[in-house]
Amino acid sequence: MDIKNTNISTQCVQAGYLPKGSAEPRVMPIVQSTTYKYENCDALAAAFDLQAPTPIYTRLGNPTLSFLEEKITTLEGGVAAVTTASGQSAILFSVLALTKSGENIISLNNIYGGTHTLFASTLKNMGIEVRFVSASATADEIYSLIDDNTKLVYAETIGNPALEVLDFEKLSSIAKKADIPLVIDNTFATPYLCRPFELGANIVIHSTTKYMDGHATSVGGVIVDGGNFNWENGKFPQLSTPDESYHGLIYTKAFGKAAFALKIRAGLLRDIGSTMSPFNAFLTTLGLETLHLRMEKHCENALKVAKYLEGHEKIEFVNYPLLESSPSYELAKKYLTKGASGVVAFGVKGGSDNAKAFIDNMKLATLVTHVADVRTHALHPASTTHRQLSEAEQIAGGILPNLVRYSVGIEDVDDIIADIKQALEKIK
Ligand SMILES: *Cc1c(COP(=O)(O)O)cnc(C)c1O
C-alpha cells in the first residue's frame, strides 16, 4: 500500500522509516555516525556531485534525518524536506535561499516573537529588508508593498501568540499575482490540522520543537518544499542558473520539483551547518507517531478551557479561533475544520500584574517558555517572549500587557479547569 494514499493518522504512525528485509529493526534506528564508508574514490566523487542521494557527512544529511524528513514530507504532502537544528534556522534558511542583501520580503506582523526579531534585526543587519504588514490589511495594501526586489511572502497559519488564523486565499492570491512564493510557518496547526500546500503555500516550515515532538524533549526545525513553484520565472537565478560553488550545477535542471530543498541542503546546510542531531530526530519521530491523537485531545481540551474562561468574571477577553466571539472564527471554520490547536490566549482583568499573579498561582500548569507539548503551560508574553519589542510593536502584534498565553495539554480537562479556577480565585 502506498503510504501517500493513506489517511493522515496512518501516515503519522507509519510514514518514513520502513524495514526493507527480514530481521531489520522495526523501529527507526539512530544512525549516530558523522561519516559513511565508500568502496572507492569514484563512488564518493559521485556522491559529492549529488548524483547519488547517499550520505557523505552528517552536516549535509544522515539516514535517521532522512527518515524523519520523509515522514514530514508525506504528512505535509510536499516533495522533499530538510531538517534543521531549530525552527529559527529553518526560517532563516528559507529566507536566505531566496533573498540576498538589497532585496526584501513581506511578512505579516502577528508572528512568533523570535521570528520577528530575526526579521527586524538580524536580517536587517544582513541587508535584507522585511516589510511588515498587518494581517487585516487588504490584498491591495499588501500588494502595494511588493516591488521587483521582493522575493517571498511570509505568514503563520495560526499567529503566535495572538492566534489570528491566516486568510490563505488572500495571501496566496497576492503571492501568485506577484509570482513569488508563499512561505508558511505551520508550527501551531501541524499538518494534522492544516495542510498549507493545499491552500496555495509553496514552502512550509515548522519548529518541530512544538507539537511535532510534543513532549518538550528536542529543539528542531524542518523546511518542506511543496514542489509547486516555478523557480524559472526569472526572479530566482540562484536556483535557475549555474551555481559556481557546485561547478555549474543548476538546481532546477538537476532536481526538478525539489530544487528548493536541494538548494537548502547543498548550499545552506553545507556552508552554515545547523544540522539536527540524529537523536533529536529519533525523539521527534516518536512524537509524530502520536501526533493525530495528541492534536485531537489538545483541541478538544482547549475549546473547553476557552469556553470556561469566556464565562469567568475575572477574564477580560478570550482569544481562541474556534470561539464564536473570535475575530478569526470564520477563517478557523474554513481552514481549521479539525480544531484550532491547544493554544489559548486571554486577558486577565486588572492588567499586567493580575496576569502575572494568575500564572504565579497555578498549581497544575507550569510557567515555562514553551508551548505545544503534552503538559499544560502558561506564559506572560509581554514580559518574556515579546519583551524585546517596543510597546507599540507589541500592541501591533496583539501582545497586550494583560495577555496570558496558555498552552492546554492533554491532561484531564476537569483538572486543568480546576487549576484555572483556583488560580483566578486568589487574584483581586
Ligand atoms: C517556537 C517557534 C519558532 C522557533 O522555533 P525554535 O525551534 O524554538 O527555534 C518559530 N515559529 C513558531 C510559530 C514557534 O512557535
Ligand as a Chemical Component Dictionary entry (heavy atoms), coordinates in Angstrom:
data_LIG
# 
_chem_comp.id                   LIG 
_chem_comp.type                 NON-POLYMER 
_chem_comp.pdbx_formal_charge   0 
_chem_comp.three_letter_code    LIG 
# 
loop_
_chem_comp_atom.comp_id 
_chem_comp_atom.atom_id 
_chem_comp_atom.alt_atom_id 
_chem_comp_atom.type_symbol 
_chem_comp_atom.charge 
_chem_comp_atom.model_Cartn_x 
_chem_comp_atom.model_Cartn_y 
_chem_comp_atom.model_Cartn_z 
_chem_comp_atom.pdbx_ordinal 
LIG C1 C1 C 0 8.947  28.208 18.597 1  
LIG C2 C2 C 0 8.572  28.751 17.296 2  
LIG C3 C3 C 0 9.550  29.055 16.348 3  
LIG C4 C4 C 0 11.023 28.913 16.614 4  
LIG O1 O1 O 0 11.373 27.576 16.726 5  
LIG P1 P1 P 0 12.599 27.027 17.602 6  
LIG O2 O2 O 0 12.506 25.568 17.379 7  
LIG O3 O3 O 0 12.380 27.455 19.019 8  
LIG O4 O4 O 0 13.840 27.627 17.033 9  
LIG C5 C5 C 0 9.130  29.535 15.120 10 
LIG N1 N1 N 0 7.832  29.715 14.847 11 
LIG C6 C6 C 0 6.860  29.429 15.746 12 
LIG C7 C7 C 0 5.437  29.648 15.384 13 
LIG C8 C8 C 0 7.204  28.939 17.000 14 
LIG O5 O5 O 0 6.232  28.670 17.891 15 
# 
loop_
_chem_comp_bond.comp_id 
_chem_comp_bond.atom_id_1 
_chem_comp_bond.atom_id_2 
_chem_comp_bond.value_order 
_chem_comp_bond.pdbx_ordinal 
LIG C1 C2 SING 1  
LIG C2 C3 SING 2  
LIG C2 C8 DOUB 3  
LIG C3 C4 SING 4  
LIG C3 C5 DOUB 5  
LIG C4 O1 SING 6  
LIG O1 P1 SING 7  
LIG P1 O2 DOUB 8  
LIG P1 O3 SING 9  
LIG P1 O4 SING 10 
LIG C5 N1 SING 11 
LIG N1 C6 DOUB 12 
LIG C6 C7 SING 13 
LIG C6 C8 SING 14 
LIG C8 O5 SING 15 
# 
